[in-house]
Amino acid sequence: MRALPERDPGVPDHRSAGRYLLWLARKQWWALLISTAYVTVYFSLQALLPAVFGAAVDDGLTSGDPGQLLLWAGAITGMGAGMAVLIVPSHRAEAYNWYDAAYRTVQVVTRDSARLGSTLARRLPTGEVVAVGTTDIDDIGEVFEHAARIFASFLTISLVSALVLRSSVPMGLAVLIGVPLIVLCSGPLMRPLHQRESRQRDLQAEVATRAGDIVAGLRVLRGIGGEHMSETRYAAESQRARAAGVHVGWLTAGLRALQVLLPGLLVTGIIWFGARLALAGGITAGQLVTFYGYTAYLMLPVHGLMKSANLIISAHVSARRIVKILSLPHDLPEPEHPATAPEGDIHLHDAGSGVTVRSGQLTGIACTDVAQAALIADRLGRYRDDHDAEVTMRSTGAGDQDEKASAVRLRDLPLDQVRERILVGTNNAVLFSGVLREELSPDGGATEEELHAAIHAACADDIVTALPGGLDGYAADHGREFSGGQQQRLRLARALVAAPEVLILVEPASAVDAHTESTIAARLGAARQGRTTAVLTTSPLLLDRADHVLFVDGGRVVAEGTHRDLLHEEPRYRTAVLRSATVNGDGPDTGRAAPASTGEKR
């Protein structure tokens, strides 16, 4: 089995959104540098074009010198050709920056989500995580796509200001003072926009979570008549998100209006001022053309800077959500001083309940309380730590006298080692979309024989046969095309394909009919021959096939032995197991299978 992916040591942990964006910039500094070089050269050629046009007017047209006119015309043609050539690599470099930042974010969040495991589901709603792969990566990608333009805009504005200042001090001062004022005028809108976007993103995440819950529980909602209530709640939450989006839209519209209005006022003012200077003889006609070209060009970088401010706000909001995921601590901390795991075959002992899962055996664990069974499974697989109910692992080579000395607490072992050796299979395990073969063997390590053996043991041959394409057929997300019993059998097959050293199953056949359950019970032992397996169930068909049965009542083991011995000797066990059999429609006879049927409980 695969070990858990570790956190990238370079990712900022418990840090701010700004530091995360800086970390991304450091990771792709060379790509940012290349795109900045391309865009800067492109912008500089655009900025110098007005100067060349002005020189062509003064030296070529006004003086009537054809040679000078041809020279400057050639310069204009060359600069235009240079800009045309730079368009493709500039766009390519900017697109690369988008993909690098966006998908590096996806990789980091995915890696951390896998590391957190069930902790993530307990700490954050589904919508928060889904938003990262939809809205947030777009915002992160866009700010890095335009990062080169921010630097190039500052540089070319400075270049234009220097050129204008060299030709006319009053005009140059007008540019140097006007541009910062325009950018500062949009400043008061930035903070409210940041707050409104944050609020809108939170509401969108809530709506996405609600939608996911409705889709996942649609069958249950229909069964209890809860569609109307869920529809009402979803409508109310979506309306709140829509209203928040409208508020963001009004503020964004105002900001974009300023992005057009203020640069336009600057251009109008500079042209008016330049025209008065030309009429007064302070500048030549060529200089007037040059100043007009400069002011027209300044519209682009000034508008770009104001747009970049909006992009930075959106990216900061998204980065805060991403850092929120990356900074989540795991519910199960790694030990400060990891112990060495026992080698070879192992026993697991849960001190809280007294349950011992012995090596190489199929152990049945019957609990009178369903919640207690789930608690024991979580502790045995170390999905929770109870300091007053430690779970220990010891080698089978240790005798009874040195059992305590050789026992190692699970919480003293690295979590990836525990996951590698112990697998807990529950009915909450998700069936992902994709080719069925890859779903049953995600790492592709299982052979064709191993796959078919696991499918046969889980009594899932009919599912594979009915699926178009068989093992190479496509399964939808969460196995929507399969019934509850079919999903359960596929989960069992996947657990058997993994072939872990210790397999803990929680009610692996609760959704199938008695005949199919009896077949699974008969095949499970053979499929796990020589390996350690524990089945938490009250099914008499499964318990009858177990090598050893532990009966848990009130959270503690109160009796143990074979299934048939416990039926005769322990009234509480008999009540729990036979009541389960009656509820499931199996009848009181625990040794015989029911007639063949469709494979699902009715």
C-alpha positions as CSV (number, residue, x, y, z in Angstrom):
1,M,0.0,0.0,0.0
2,R,1.1,3.6,-0.6
3,A,2.4,5.8,2.2
4,L,0.7,9.1,2.9
5,P,2.1,12.0,0.9
6,E,4.1,14.3,3.0
7,R,3.7,18.1,3.3
8,D,6.0,19.9,0.9
9,P,8.7,21.4,3.3
10,G,8.7,24.6,1.2
11,V,5.0,25.3,1.6
12,P,4.5,28.0,4.3
13,D,2.8,26.4,7.3
14,H,0.5,28.5,9.5
15,R,1.4,31.5,7.4
16,S,-0.4,34.5,5.8
17,A,-1.9,34.7,2.4
18,G,0.8,37.1,1.3
19,R,3.6,34.7,2.2
20,Y,1.9,32.0,0.3
21,L,1.8,34.2,-2.8
22,L,5.5,35.0,-2.3
23,W,6.2,31.3,-2.0
24,L,4.6,30.7,-5.3
25,A,6.6,33.5,-6.9
26,R,9.8,32.0,-5.6
27,K,8.9,28.6,-7.0
28,Q,8.5,30.1,-10.5
29,W,10.9,33.0,-10.4
30,W,12.6,32.1,-13.6
31,A,9.3,31.9,-15.5
32,L,8.3,35.3,-14.1
33,L,11.6,36.7,-15.0
34,I,11.3,35.5,-18.6
35,S,7.8,36.8,-19.1
36,T,8.7,40.1,-17.5
37,A,11.6,40.5,-20.0
38,Y,9.3,39.8,-22.9
39,V,6.5,42.1,-21.7
40,T,9.0,44.9,-20.7
41,V,10.6,44.9,-24.1
42,Y,7.1,44.9,-25.8
43,F,5.9,47.8,-23.6
44,S,9.1,49.7,-24.1
45,L,8.8,49.5,-27.9
46,Q,5.2,50.8,-27.5
47,A,6.4,53.6,-25.2
48,L,9.1,54.7,-27.6
49,L,6.9,54.7,-30.7
50,P,5.5,58.3,-30.0
51,A,9.1,59.6,-29.8
52,V,9.9,58.1,-33.2
53,F,6.7,59.5,-34.7
54,G,7.6,62.9,-33.3
55,A,11.1,62.7,-34.8
56,A,9.6,61.6,-38.1
57,V,7.3,64.7,-38.1
58,D,10.1,67.2,-37.2
59,D,13.0,65.7,-39.1
60,G,11.2,64.3,-42.1
61,L,7.9,66.1,-42.8
62,T,8.6,69.6,-41.4
63,S,12.2,69.8,-42.8
64,G,11.2,68.1,-46.1
65,D,14.2,65.7,-46.0
66,P,13.1,62.4,-47.7
67,G,16.1,60.5,-46.4
68,Q,15.2,61.3,-42.8
69,L,11.6,60.4,-43.5
70,L,12.6,57.0,-44.8
71,L,15.0,56.5,-41.9
72,W,12.3,57.1,-39.3
73,A,9.7,55.2,-41.3
74,G,12.1,52.2,-41.3
75,A,12.5,52.6,-37.6
76,I,8.7,52.6,-37.1
77,T,8.4,49.5,-39.3
78,G,11.2,47.7,-37.4
79,M,9.6,48.5,-34.0
80,G,6.2,47.3,-35.2
81,A,7.7,44.1,-36.5
82,G,9.5,43.6,-33.2
83,M,6.2,44.0,-31.2
84,A,4.5,41.5,-33.6
85,V,7.2,39.0,-33.0
86,L,7.1,39.4,-29.2
87,I,3.3,38.9,-29.0
88,V,3.5,35.1,-29.2
89,P,6.3,34.4,-26.7
90,S,4.9,37.0,-24.3
91,H,1.5,35.4,-24.3
92,R,3.0,32.0,-24.0
93,A,5.1,33.0,-21.0
94,E,2.1,34.6,-19.3
95,A,0.0,31.6,-19.9
96,Y,2.8,29.4,-18.4
97,N,2.8,31.5,-15.3
98,W,-1.0,31.0,-15.0
99,Y,-0.8,27.3,-15.2
100,D,2.3,27.0,-13.0
101,A,0.7,29.0,-10.1
102,A,-2.8,27.5,-10.5
103,Y,-1.8,23.9,-10.8
104,R,0.9,24.1,-8.2
105,T,-1.8,25.3,-5.9
106,V,-4.0,22.3,-6.8
107,Q,-1.1,20.0,-6.2
108,V,-0.3,21.5,-2.8
109,V,-3.9,21.5,-1.6
110,T,-4.4,17.9,-2.9
111,R,-1.3,16.7,-1.2
112,D,-2.3,18.3,2.1
113,S,-5.9,17.0,1.8
114,A,-4.5,13.5,1.4
115,R,-2.3,14.1,4.4
116,L,-5.1,15.4,6.5
117,G,-7.5,12.6,5.4
118,S,-10.6,12.4,7.6
119,T,-9.4,15.5,9.6
120,L,-10.2,17.7,6.6
121,A,-13.8,16.5,6.4
122,R,-14.3,17.2,10.1
123,R,-12.6,20.6,10.1
124,L,-13.9,22.2,6.9
125,P,-17.1,21.9,4.8
126,T,-16.8,20.3,1.4
127,G,-17.5,23.6,-0.4
128,E,-14.4,25.2,1.0
129,V,-12.2,22.6,-0.6
130,V,-14.2,22.5,-3.9
131,A,-13.8,26.3,-4.2
132,V,-10.0,25.9,-4.4
133,G,-10.3,23.8,-7.5
134,T,-12.8,26.2,-9.2
135,T,-12.7,29.9,-8.3
136,D,-9.5,30.1,-6.3
137,I,-7.1,28.7,-8.8
138,D,-8.4,31.1,-11.4
139,D,-7.7,34.1,-9.2
140,I,-4.3,32.8,-8.2
141,G,-3.4,32.1,-11.9
142,E,-4.7,35.5,-13.1
143,V,-2.5,37.5,-10.7
144,F,0.6,35.6,-11.8
145,E,-0.4,35.9,-15.4
146,H,-0.4,39.7,-15.1
147,A,2.5,39.9,-12.7
148,A,4.9,40.7,-15.6
149,R,2.7,43.5,-16.7
150,I,2.8,45.1,-13.3
151,F,6.6,45.5,-13.4
152,A,6.6,46.5,-17.0
153,S,3.9,49.1,-16.4
154,F,5.9,50.7,-13.6
155,L,9.0,50.7,-15.8
156,T,7.4,52.1,-18.9
157,I,5.6,54.8,-17.0
158,S,8.9,55.9,-15.5
159,L,10.4,55.8,-19.0
160,V,7.7,57.9,-20.5
161,S,7.8,60.4,-17.6
162,A,11.6,60.8,-18.1
163,L,11.2,61.3,-21.9
164,V,8.4,63.9,-21.4
165,L,10.3,65.6,-18.6
166,R,13.4,65.8,-20.9
167,S,11.3,67.5,-23.6
168,S,9.1,69.7,-21.4
169,V,9.4,70.0,-17.6
170,P,5.7,71.1,-17.1
171,M,4.5,68.2,-19.2
172,G,6.7,65.8,-17.4
173,L,5.6,67.0,-14.0
174,A,2.0,66.6,-15.1
175,V,2.6,62.9,-15.9
176,L,4.6,62.3,-12.8
177,I,2.0,63.8,-10.6
178,G,-1.1,62.6,-12.5
179,V,-0.4,58.9,-12.7
180,P,0.1,58.3,-8.9
181,L,-3.0,60.4,-8.2
182,I,-5.1,58.2,-10.5
183,V,-3.8,55.0,-8.8
184,L,-4.4,56.4,-5.3
185,C,-7.9,57.5,-6.2
186,S,-9.0,53.9,-6.4
187,G,-7.4,53.0,-3.1
188,P,-10.5,53.7,-0.9
189,L,-12.4,51.1,-2.8
190,M,-9.9,48.3,-2.2
191,R,-10.6,47.5,1.4
192,P,-14.4,47.3,1.0
193,L,-13.9,45.2,-2.1
194,H,-11.7,42.8,-0.2
195,Q,-14.2,42.4,2.6
196,R,-17.1,41.9,0.2
197,E,-15.3,39.3,-1.9
198,S,-14.3,37.4,1.3
199,R,-18.0,37.4,2.4
200,Q,-19.1,36.3,-1.1
201,R,-16.6,33.4,-1.2
202,D,-17.7,32.1,2.2
203,L,-21.3,32.1,1.1
204,Q,-20.5,30.4,-2.2
205,A,-18.6,27.7,-0.2
206,E,-21.7,27.2,2.0
207,V,-23.9,26.8,-1.1
208,A,-21.6,24.3,-2.6
209,T,-21.5,22.3,0.6
210,R,-25.3,22.3,0.8
211,A,-25.6,21.2,-2.8
212,G,-23.1,18.4,-2.2
213,D,-25.0,17.2,0.9
214,I,-28.3,17.3,-1.1
215,V,-27.0,15.2,-3.9
216,A,-25.3,12.7,-1.6
217,G,-28.4,12.3,0.5
218,L,-31.1,12.6,-2.2
219,R,-32.4,9.1,-1.7
220,V,-32.7,9.5,2.0
221,L,-34.4,12.9,1.6
222,R,-37.0,11.4,-0.8
223,G,-37.6,8.6,1.6
224,I,-38.4,10.9,4.5
225,G,-40.1,13.6,2.4
226,G,-37.4,16.2,3.1
227,E,-37.0,17.5,-0.4
228,H,-39.1,20.7,0.3
229,M,-37.2,21.6,3.4
230,S,-33.8,21.1,1.7
231,E,-35.0,23.1,-1.3
232,T,-36.1,25.9,0.9
233,R,-32.7,26.0,2.7
234,Y,-30.7,25.8,-0.5
235,A,-32.8,28.6,-2.0
236,A,-32.3,30.9,1.0
237,E,-28.5,30.3,1.1
238,S,-28.2,30.7,-2.7
239,Q,-30.1,34.0,-2.5
240,R,-27.7,35.3,0.2
241,A,-24.7,34.3,-2.0
242,R,-26.4,36.1,-4.9
243,A,-27.0,39.2,-2.9
244,A,-23.3,39.2,-1.8
245,G,-22.3,38.8,-5.4
246,V,-24.4,41.8,-6.4
247,H,-22.7,43.9,-3.8
248,V,-19.3,42.8,-5.1
249,G,-20.5,43.5,-8.6
250,W,-21.5,47.1,-7.8
251,L,-18.2,47.9,-6.2
252,T,-16.3,46.2,-9.1
253,A,-18.3,48.1,-11.6
254,G,-17.4,51.4,-9.9
255,L,-13.8,50.5,-9.8
256,R,-13.7,49.6,-13.5
257,A,-15.5,52.8,-14.3
258,L,-12.8,54.7,-12.5
259,Q,-10.2,52.6,-14.4
260,V,-11.6,54.2,-17.6
261,L,-12.6,57.6,-16.4
262,L,-9.5,58.7,-14.5
263,P,-6.9,57.7,-17.2
264,G,-9.2,59.4,-19.7
265,L,-9.2,62.6,-17.7
266,L,-5.4,62.4,-17.5
267,V,-5.1,62.1,-21.2
268,T,-7.5,64.9,-21.9
269,G,-5.7,67.2,-19.5
270,I,-2.3,66.5,-20.9
271,I,-3.5,66.9,-24.5
272,W,-5.1,70.3,-23.5
273,F,-2.0,71.4,-21.7
274,G,0.2,70.3,-24.6
275,A,-2.0,72.1,-27.2
276,R,-1.7,75.4,-25.2
277,L,2.1,75.0,-25.1
278,A,2.3,74.3,-28.9
279,L,0.1,77.4,-29.6
280,A,2.4,79.5,-27.4
281,G,5.4,78.2,-29.2
282,G,6.8,76.3,-26.2
283,I,6.9,73.0,-28.1
284,T,7.1,72.0,-31.7
285,A,4.4,70.2,-33.8
286,G,6.5,67.0,-33.6
287,Q,6.7,67.3,-29.8
288,L,2.9,67.7,-29.6
289,V,2.4,64.5,-31.6
290,T,4.9,62.8,-29.3
291,F,3.1,64.0,-26.2
292,Y,-0.2,62.9,-27.6
293,G,1.2,59.5,-28.3
294,Y,2.7,59.3,-24.8
295,T,-0.6,60.2,-23.2
296,A,-2.5,57.7,-25.4
297,Y,0.0,55.0,-24.5
298,L,-0.2,55.8,-20.8
299,M,-3.8,54.6,-20.8
300,L,-2.6,51.1,-21.1
301,P,-0.2,50.8,-18.2
302,V,-2.3,52.9,-15.9
303,H,-5.4,50.9,-16.6
304,G,-3.3,47.8,-16.2
305,L,-2.1,48.8,-12.8
306,M,-5.6,49.6,-11.6
307,K,-6.8,46.2,-12.9
308,S,-3.8,44.5,-11.2
309,A,-4.9,46.0,-7.9
310,N,-8.3,44.2,-8.3
311,L,-6.6,41.0,-9.3
312,I,-4.3,41.1,-6.3
313,I,-7.3,41.6,-3.9
314,S,-9.0,38.5,-5.4
315,A,-5.8,36.5,-5.3
316,H,-5.3,37.5,-1.6
317,V,-8.8,36.4,-0.7
318,S,-8.2,33.0,-2.5
319,A,-4.8,32.6,-0.9
320,R,-6.3,33.1,2.5
321,R,-8.7,30.2,1.9
322,I,-5.8,28.0,0.6
323,V,-3.6,28.8,3.6
324,K,-6.6,28.0,5.8
325,I,-6.4,24.4,4.5
326,L,-2.6,24.2,4.6
327,S,-2.5,25.4,8.2
328,L,-4.9,22.8,9.5
329,P,-3.3,20.6,12.1
330,H,-3.8,16.8,11.9
331,D,-6.1,15.4,14.5
332,L,-3.6,12.6,14.9
333,P,-0.2,14.2,15.5
334,E,3.0,12.5,14.6
335,P,5.1,11.2,17.6
336,E,8.0,13.4,18.6
337,H,10.1,10.3,19.1
338,P,8.8,7.5,16.7
339,A,9.0,4.0,18.0
340,T,10.1,1.0,15.9
341,A,7.2,-1.1,14.7
342,P,7.3,-4.9,15.5
343,E,8.4,-7.0,12.6
344,G,6.5,-10.0,11.2
345,D,3.1,-11.1,12.3
346,I,1.4,-8.9,14.8
347,H,-1.5,-8.8,17.3
348,L,-3.6,-5.7,17.9
349,H,-5.0,-5.0,21.4
350,D,-7.5,-2.3,22.3
351,A,-7.2,-1.6,26.0
352,G,-10.4,0.4,26.0
353,S,-12.6,-2.5,25.0
354,G,-10.3,-5.5,25.7
355,V,-10.5,-6.5,22.0
356,T,-7.5,-8.5,20.7
357,V,-7.2,-9.1,17.0
358,R,-4.9,-12.1,16.6
359,S,-2.5,-12.7,13.8
360,G,-3.5,-14.9,10.9
361,Q,-7.1,-15.3,12.2
362,L,-10.5,-14.1,11.1
363,T,-11.8,-12.5,14.3
364,G,-15.5,-11.6,14.6
365,I,-16.4,-8.7,16.9
366,A,-20.1,-8.5,17.8
367,C,-21.1,-5.3,19.6
368,T,-24.5,-4.5,21.1
369,D,-24.0,-0.9,20.2
370,V,-23.3,0.2,16.6
371,A,-21.5,3.4,17.8
372,Q,-19.3,1.3,20.0
373,A,-18.3,-0.9,17.0
374,A,-17.4,2.2,15.0
375,L,-15.3,3.5,17.9
376,I,-13.4,0.3,18.2
377,A,-12.7,0.2,14.4
378,D,-11.4,3.8,14.6
379,R,-9.1,3.0,17.5
380,L,-7.8,-0.2,15.9
381,G,-7.0,1.7,12.6
382,R,-5.8,4.8,14.5
383,Y,-8.4,7.1,13.2
384,R,-8.7,8.5,16.7
385,D,-6.5,8.6,19.8
386,D,-8.0,7.8,23.2
387,H,-5.3,8.2,25.8
388,D,-7.4,6.2,28.3
389,A,-7.9,3.4,25.7
390,E,-4.6,2.8,24.1
391,V,-4.2,0.4,21.1
392,T,-1.0,-1.5,21.0
393,M,0.8,-3.7,18.5
394,R,3.0,-6.5,19.4
395,S,4.8,-9.3,17.5
396,T,3.4,-12.8,17.7
397,G,6.9,-14.0,18.8
398,A,6.5,-12.4,22.2
399,G,5.3,-14.6,25.0
400,D,2.7,-13.8,27.6
401,Q,5.4,-12.7,30.1
402,D,7.1,-10.1,27.9
403,E,3.9,-9.1,26.1
404,K,3.7,-5.7,27.8
405,A,7.4,-5.1,27.2
406,S,7.2,-5.8,23.5
407,A,3.9,-3.9,22.9
408,V,4.2,-0.6,20.9
409,R,1.4,2.0,21.1
410,L,0.0,2.8,17.7
411,R,0.2,6.6,18.5
412,D,4.0,6.1,19.0
413,L,4.4,4.9,15.4
414,P,4.6,7.2,12.3
415,L,1.1,7.5,10.8
416,D,2.2,6.4,7.4
417,Q,3.5,3.1,8.8
418,V,0.1,2.5,10.6
419,R,-1.8,3.2,7.3
420,E,0.6,0.9,5.4
421,R,0.0,-2.1,7.7
422,I,-3.7,-1.6,8.8
423,L,-6.6,-0.9,6.6
424,V,-10.1,-0.1,7.9
425,G,-12.9,-0.7,5.5
426,T,-16.2,1.0,6.2
427,N,-19.4,1.7,4.3
428,N,-18.6,5.4,4.2
429,A,-15.6,4.8,1.9
430,V,-16.0,6.7,-1.3
431,L,-16.1,5.2,-4.8
432,F,-14.5,7.6,-7.1
433,S,-15.2,8.1,-10.8
434,G,-13.1,6.4,-13.4
435,V,-12.2,3.0,-14.9
436,L,-13.4,0.3,-12.6
437,R,-10.0,-1.5,-12.8
438,E,-8.3,1.7,-11.5
439,E,-10.9,2.2,-8.8
440,L,-10.3,-1.3,-7.4
441,S,-6.5,-1.1,-7.7
442,P,-5.6,2.6,-7.6
443,D,-1.8,2.0,-7.8
444,G,-2.2,-0.5,-10.6
445,G,-0.2,-3.1,-8.7
446,A,-2.8,-5.9,-8.7
447,T,-2.6,-8.6,-11.4
448,E,-5.6,-9.8,-13.4
449,E,-5.8,-12.9,-11.2
450,E,-5.7,-10.9,-8.0
451,L,-8.5,-8.6,-9.2
452,H,-10.7,-11.5,-10.2
453,A,-10.0,-13.3,-7.0
454,A,-11.0,-10.3,-4.9
455,I,-14.1,-9.7,-7.0
456,H,-15.1,-13.3,-6.6
457,A,-14.6,-13.2,-2.9
458,A,-16.7,-10.1,-2.6
459,C,-19.4,-11.8,-4.7
460,A,-19.2,-8.9,-7.2
461,D,-18.8,-10.9,-10.5
462,D,-22.3,-10.0,-11.6
463,I,-21.5,-6.3,-11.1
464,V,-18.5,-6.4,-13.3
465,T,-20.2,-8.5,-16.0
466,A,-23.2,-6.1,-16.1
467,L,-21.0,-3.0,-16.4
468,P,-20.3,-2.1,-20.1
469,G,-16.7,-2.8,-20.6
470,G,-16.3,-4.9,-17.5
471,L,-13.2,-4.0,-15.5
472,D,-12.4,-1.5,-18.2
473,G,-15.8,0.1,-18.0
474,Y,-16.4,3.6,-16.5
475,A,-17.9,4.0,-13.1
476,A,-19.5,7.3,-12.2
477,D,-18.7,9.4,-9.1
478,H,-19.7,7.8,-5.8
479,G,-20.8,4.7,-7.8
480,R,-24.2,6.4,-8.6
481,E,-25.1,3.7,-11.2
482,F,-24.8,1.0,-8.6
483,S,-27.2,0.1,-5.8
484,G,-26.3,0.3,-2.2
485,G,-25.5,-3.4,-2.0
486,Q,-23.4,-3.3,-5.2
487,Q,-21.4,-0.4,-3.8
488,Q,-20.8,-2.3,-0.6
489,R,-19.5,-5.3,-2.5
490,L,-17.2,-3.2,-4.7
491,R,-15.8,-1.5,-1.5
492,L,-15.1,-5.0,-0.1
493,A,-13.4,-6.1,-3.3
494,R,-11.2,-3.0,-3.3
495,A,-10.2,-3.7,0.3
496,L,-9.3,-7.3,-0.6
497,V,-7.3,-6.2,-3.6
498,A,-5.2,-3.9,-1.3
499,A,-4.2,-7.1,0.7
500,P,-3.1,-5.2,3.8
501,E,-1.4,-7.0,6.6
502,V,-4.3,-6.2,8.9
503,L,-7.8,-5.7,7.5
504,I,-10.6,-4.4,9.7
505,L,-14.1,-4.5,8.2
506,V,-17.2,-2.9,9.6
507,E,-20.5,-4.6,8.5
508,P,-19.1,-5.5,5.1
509,A,-22.4,-7.2,4.0
510,S,-25.1,-5.3,5.7
511,A,-26.8,-4.1,2.5
512,V,-27.0,-7.5,0.7
513,D,-29.4,-10.3,0.9
514,A,-28.9,-13.4,3.0
515,H,-27.8,-15.7,0.2
516,T,-25.1,-13.2,-1.0
517,E,-24.1,-12.6,2.6
518,S,-23.6,-16.3,3.2
519,T,-21.5,-16.6,0.0
520,I,-19.3,-13.6,1.1
521,A,-18.9,-15.2,4.5
522,A,-17.8,-18.5,3.0
523,R,-15.3,-16.8,0.7
524,L,-13.9,-14.1,2.9
525,G,-11.8,-16.5,5.1
526,A,-10.2,-18.2,2.1
527,A,-9.4,-14.8,0.5
528,R,-7.7,-13.7,3.7
529,Q,-6.1,-17.0,4.5
530,G,-2.9,-16.5,6.6
531,R,-3.6,-12.8,7.1
532,T,-5.1,-10.9,10.0
533,T,-8.7,-9.9,9.6
534,A,-11.3,-8.5,12.0
535,V,-15.0,-8.2,11.1
536,L,-17.2,-6.0,13.3
537,T,-20.7,-7.3,12.7
538,T,-23.7,-8.9,14.3
539,S,-24.4,-11.0,11.2
540,P,-24.7,-14.7,12.3
541,L,-23.6,-15.8,8.8
542,L,-20.3,-13.9,9.1
543,L,-19.7,-14.7,12.7
544,D,-20.3,-18.4,12.1
545,R,-17.3,-18.3,9.7
546,A,-15.0,-16.5,12.1
547,D,-12.1,-18.4,13.8
548,H,-12.8,-16.6,17.0
549,V,-15.6,-14.3,18.2
550,L,-15.5,-11.5,20.7
551,F,-18.7,-10.2,22.2
552,V,-18.6,-6.6,23.3
553,D,-21.3,-5.2,25.6
554,G,-21.2,-1.8,27.3
555,G,-17.9,-1.1,25.5
556,R,-16.0,-4.1,27.0
557,V,-15.4,-7.7,25.9
558,V,-17.7,-9.8,28.1
559,A,-17.4,-13.1,26.4
560,E,-15.4,-14.9,23.7
561,G,-15.3,-18.2,21.9
562,T,-16.8,-19.6,18.7
563,H,-20.1,-18.3,17.3
564,R,-22.0,-21.5,18.2
565,D,-20.6,-21.7,21.7
566,L,-21.6,-18.2,22.4
567,L,-25.1,-18.8,21.1
568,H,-25.5,-21.5,23.7
569,E,-23.6,-20.0,26.6
570,E,-24.2,-16.2,26.4
571,P,-27.9,-15.0,26.4
572,R,-26.9,-11.4,25.6
573,Y,-24.9,-12.5,22.6
574,R,-27.8,-14.7,21.4
575,T,-30.2,-11.8,21.7
576,A,-28.0,-9.3,19.8
577,V,-27.1,-11.7,17.0
578,L,-30.5,-13.4,16.5
579,R,-32.3,-10.1,16.7
580,S,-30.0,-8.8,13.9
581,A,-30.7,-11.9,11.9
582,T,-34.5,-11.4,12.3
583,V,-34.3,-7.8,11.3
584,N,-32.2,-8.6,8.3
585,G,-34.6,-11.3,7.2
586,D,-32.2,-14.3,7.7
587,G,-34.3,-16.2,10.3
588,P,-33.0,-17.9,13.4
589,D,-31.1,-20.7,11.6
590,T,-27.5,-19.3,11.5
591,G,-25.9,-22.3,9.7
592,R,-27.9,-22.4,6.4
593,A,-27.9,-19.9,3.6
594,A,-31.1,-18.4,2.3
595,P,-32.3,-19.1,-1.3
596,A,-30.6,-17.3,-4.2
597,S,-31.9,-13.8,-4.9
598,T,-30.9,-10.5,-6.6
599,G,-28.1,-9.8,-4.1
600,E,-29.8,-6.8,-2.4
601,K,-31.8,-6.6,0.8
602,R,-35.4,-5.6,0.3
